[in-house]
Amino acid sequence: MATGGGGGRRRRSMPGTVQTMMVDTASDVPWVQCHPPPTGGSRFFDPTRSPTYAPFPCGSPACTRLGPYGNGCINGQCQYRVTYPDGSSTLGTYSSDLLTITRTTAVRGFQFGCSQAEQGLSQASSSSSGTMSLGGGPESLVSQTAATHGNAFSYCVPPTPSDAGFFVLGKPPSSRTRTFVATPMLRFTQAPTLYRVLLRGITAAGQRLNVPATVFAAGSDTCYDFTGVMVVRVPRVALVFDRNAAVELDPSGILLDDCLAFAPNGDDRAPGIIGNVQQQTIEVLYDVGGRSVGFRRGAC
């Protein structure tokens, strides 16, 4: 599962610098841009103006835990580098500071990458100040706050930019968790920090699709010409996960620009991705400690 199109706001230091971040459940190292963007403007974090900012020294436990994300040492300061599957990357100084997510939620000593250079980022990524990583690695926000927020988080991706979504650290009250449809959370051996669920099938208009996955990668046209059509009735589509957890998609998560919002991954042996389009209006609860993923329709 992955979401990379959501945006969140966070603040560092007091009185604080507010920044808009990409939210990504498939990466581990949070980072924020610490240099002026090429196009100018003030959309970056200036560590010299934060009294609580501190770079990690080389050889520190935090620097050692970076593992494959470590990138050597400059002037005694720990360096990091993250390269994403599409080849884009960020590098800079691994640091800590006070992170304020809401007026009542703050994380002292939050560890993140203070990026000095980015390369090949998408337009959506380049329009934000950085990435708030929510993967299963020890560097992610959810792992850093596990002791205080129960190693769980949830979010809802809105259907349009004008609608409001939300992001919450921690599990909702038990009275609300009963409204979720839940399925076990699995881990992918080759990438153990990714969150994985088992998709058993797909239903359309109440009928289970009895077709192999390769049908969706056969080059068939899945776009439609709605010219002159005033009303389009989209059939009900549901994803059926392990333990018969059926999650009906919102109509906004079925069609995208008059095409089915599904794309082949090019290799049936590789895991698929439940992207942020399919997740629109659905609250997705990642209970990492309880090893389950929950879905609640119509949440935003």
N, C-alpha and C positions, 0 to 999 in steps of 0.2 A: 504494500500500500504506500502511496506517496501523495503529498500535496506540496506544490511549490508555487502556487499562484496566489496564495492568501497573503494578506498584509497585516501586520500588527504594529503597535506603537510601543516604544519603550523609552525610558529616560535614565540617563546616567548623571551622577554627581548632584549636588545641590547648589543652586536651584534646579539644575538639571538641563540636559539637552535632549529634546524629543526627536525621535527618529522613526521612520517607517521601515519595517523589516519584512523580508520574505520569510515565510514560515515553511520549513522543509522537514518532513518526517523521515527522509531518506539520507540525511547527512548528520554528522556528529559534532563538528566543531563550529560553534557560533562565531561570527565575526562581524565587524563593523568597519566601514571605511574611515580611515584616520588621516586622509589627505584630501585636499580640495579636488573636486571632480574636474575633468578637463574642460567641461562646459561652464565652469564657474559656479557660483552659488555657495550656500552655507550648509548643504546637505551632507555634512560629515562630522565626525566626532574628533574634537581637538583635545588630546590627552593632557596637554600642558595647562589646560584651564580647569582640570578636575583635581581637587585636593585629595581624592581617594583613589586615584589611578596609580597602579604599580605594575611594572613589567616583571615577569618571573625571571630570576637569574638562571643561568645555565646550570644544569645539574640539580635543580630543585625537583622535589617529587612531582609537582605539576608538569614540569617540562619533561621529565622522564616518562610520565604516563601518556604523553602524546604519541609515543610509538611511531607508527608509519607517517604520522602527520608532522613529526619533528623535522626541522630544516636547519639544524646547526645552531651556531651561536654568533652574534654580532655585538661587539662592545660589552660582553658579559651578559647580554640579554637573550633569552630563549626565543628562537624563531620557529614559525610554523609554516606549512604549505598544505593547501587542500586542492586537489585536482578532481573535478567532477567527471562523470561518465562521458559528457559531451566534449571533454577536453578543456573546458574553461577552468580557471584557477584563481586562487587568492593566496597571498603570502604577506607576512609581516611579523610583528612581535606578539608573542603570547603573553597575555596580561590579565589583570583582575581590576575590578571596580565595583561600585555599588550599582546594582540594577534595580530600577523601579518599574514594575509592570503596570500596576494600578496604584491608587492612593493607599491601598491597604496591603499590597503585595510587593515586598522588596527583598532582594537577594544580596546579602553582603558578601564581598569577596567573590563575586561572579567571575568565572574564568572565560575568556574569549580571545579571539584573534583581533589584534589592532592592525588592520590591513593597510599596507603601504603600496600595494600594486595588485590589480585585477586584470585578467585577460580573458577575452572571449565570452563574457557574460551576456545572457539574453537581454532583450529590451526590457522585459519585466524585472529582471534582476538589477539591471543598470539604473532603473528608475527608483530603486530603494537604497537605503543606507547600508545594507548588509543582509545577512541571513541568520535567522534564529533557528538553529538546528535542534531537532527533537528526536533524533535517532536513538538507538539503544546503546550507544557507546558511552563511556564514562565522562566524556567531555560535554555532552549535550545538556540543554537546560533541564530536561526532565530527570536526568541522572543526578545532576548537581543539586536538585531540590527534592530528591527522593525522601530524605529524612523528614522534611517539613511538609511535603505535599503528597506523600504516599505513593510515589512512583506511578503517577497516573496523570492524564490530561485529556481534555476534549476540546473540540472546536466545531464550528459550523461555517461552511463556505456559502456565502450568499449567492443567489442566482444572477444578480446584476451588480455593477459597481455602486449603484445608488442605494442598494439594500444594505442592511447592517448584518454582519456576522459576529462571531465572538470566539474567544480563546480562553480556556479556564485551566489553571493548574490544580491538580487534585481530583478526587472522585466526587461526583454529586451525591447528595443525600440518598440514603437507601430507598426512601419513598419514590425518588425519581429514577433510580437505576432499574426499578422494576418495569419501567416503560421502554427499556432498551431491548432490542433483539441481539443476543450475544452468540459469539462463535469463538472457539479456542484460538489463541495467538500462538503461532508457530515461529520458528527461527530457521532461516535459510543457512545451511551449513557453510556454503561458500562465502556468505556475507552475514555473519551472525548478528550484526547490529541492526539489520533491516527487520521490519515487522511483516509477518506473513500470515495469511489466512488461506483456507482451502476452499476454493470455489467448486461446488459440486455441479452446478448447471445454471442455465438462464431460462426464464420463462417470458413469453410474449403473449399478451392477451390471455393469460391464464394457462397457456400451453407450454409444456417443457420442450425446449429445442433439442431434438435428438440428432445433433450433427457434430462432427469432429471439429476441433479447433482450427484445422487447416482450411475449412470452408471460408473463414473470415480473412484468410490471407491469400485467397486464390485470385485476387485482382478484380473481383466483381465490383461493379459500381454501386456504392451505398449512398449516393447523393440523389436528391429529388428536385424536380422542377415544379415549384409551386406558383409559377406565373399565373395570375388571374384567379388564384384560389384565395377566397376570403377567410375561410376557417379550416385549420388543419387539426385533425383529431389524431393525436399521437397514441399508439397502443400502450397499454400498461406493460412495463418491463421490470422484471425483478431479478436480482442476483441471489442465487441460493447457495449459502455457505454450509460448511460442516455443521452437523447437529440440526439440520433442517432450518437454519436461520435464513429466512427469506426477507430480503430488503428491497422494497419497491422503490424505484428511482423516480425522482421528480421529473416531470416532462422537460424541464430545462436541462436535465442531465442526460437526455436521450438523443436529441438533435442539436447539432452545432453548425451554424451557417448552412442550414438545409441538408446536412449530411448526418449520418449516424455518428454519434460521438464515440466511436470505437475505431482503433487502429491496430494493425498487426504488429507483433514484436519481431517478426522475421525468423523466429526460431521457437518451435513448439516445445523444445526442451527447457527453454528459459522461462522463469516465472513472469506472469503478466503483471500489469500495474493497474490498480484501481485509482484513477486520477481524480483531480479536483473537480472535473466536470461532472462525473458520475456522483460525486459526494455532495453536490449542491443541495442546500436546504436540509441536509441530514447532519445531526450531531453525531460525530464519531468519537467514541470513548476508548482510549487506549489504557487499559488497566494492565500496566507492565508487570506489576507485582503479582496480580492475580492471573496473568497469562490469558487474557481474554480481550476481545474487541467487541464493542457494542455499537449499535446503530439506533438512532431515534429520528423518525421522519418528521418533517414540518417544524424543525427547530428554529429556522431563521428564514 
